[in-house]
């Protein structure tokens, strides 16, 4: 099977985009190595700092961020980067073409308990007349992504990628190469599996509460079938399961903290995952509108997310129908 560079080149992918993806792969191979040895090299655990989101940073969050930042900003094709761990975008080459947005280590609270985590990335083109140090250059709808993907650090290190022609999966081999293991990942349209943090149930909107109540009622309720639940507390891992065998994942709007109506970030979590899911035949929504059509207003913007198997997301959207007009504005999603 081809490695990622061979596959992209054989499909006449933009050579600069192919080079960029190769560089991301090389960097993530290094991060995989550091994760494997983290307990031995003393880089597990939290730092005293918090990031701009007010969240505790793990040492490996910062290490992964620094690795990606350094590797990408070295490339002449990179105009700038934006990261969950950086307050502001960082400018690269003023002549560069690409803006790369990333969550260097999604699910990092899993690291200390040796559960899967991942790097999520999104690639945009810098608009004419702007540079990669300006936030406004990055504020483009998810539909404009040139590529999106993640590297999952699990039992295997796996790259899942779209450049707009389906979704491919690759596995890291012993020679440091990502070898293709699936050329067209497809999300089954129906499912009996859902992923949501049930501990937040009382904070959700009534529509989400009643939809999930239907899942829990199973064969005793209107849905007439039993559902199973999975929650890994790393979006990257939950989405990987969905891309592999179907299901739905949601981190919905909630009213725990009015300043944070959604937990996930649009630009480097919601958008890249939504692009992958749509390219694999699934749907991605805020419950009030398509995520990929949202016009972002800031780099660290939060968003309500529900994505996965098409028919099940349609049931979820149906449950929100009455709320569409009024709540979409109220929830700012
Ligand atoms: P961390 O990267 O801070 O661990 O957050 C991961 C995440 O943003 C997302 O990947 C998970 O789906 C979600 O948080 C888990 O949130 P809960 O803490 O509510 O389970």
Boltz pocket constraint, residues with backbone or C-beta under 6 A from the ligand:
constraints:
  - pocket:
      binder: B
      contacts: [[A, 55], [A, 56], [A, 105], [A, 106], [A, 107], [A, 108], [A, 109], [A, 110], [A, 197], [A, 233], [A, 234], [A, 235], [A, 236], [A, 251], [A, 263], [A, 264]]
      max_distance: 6.0
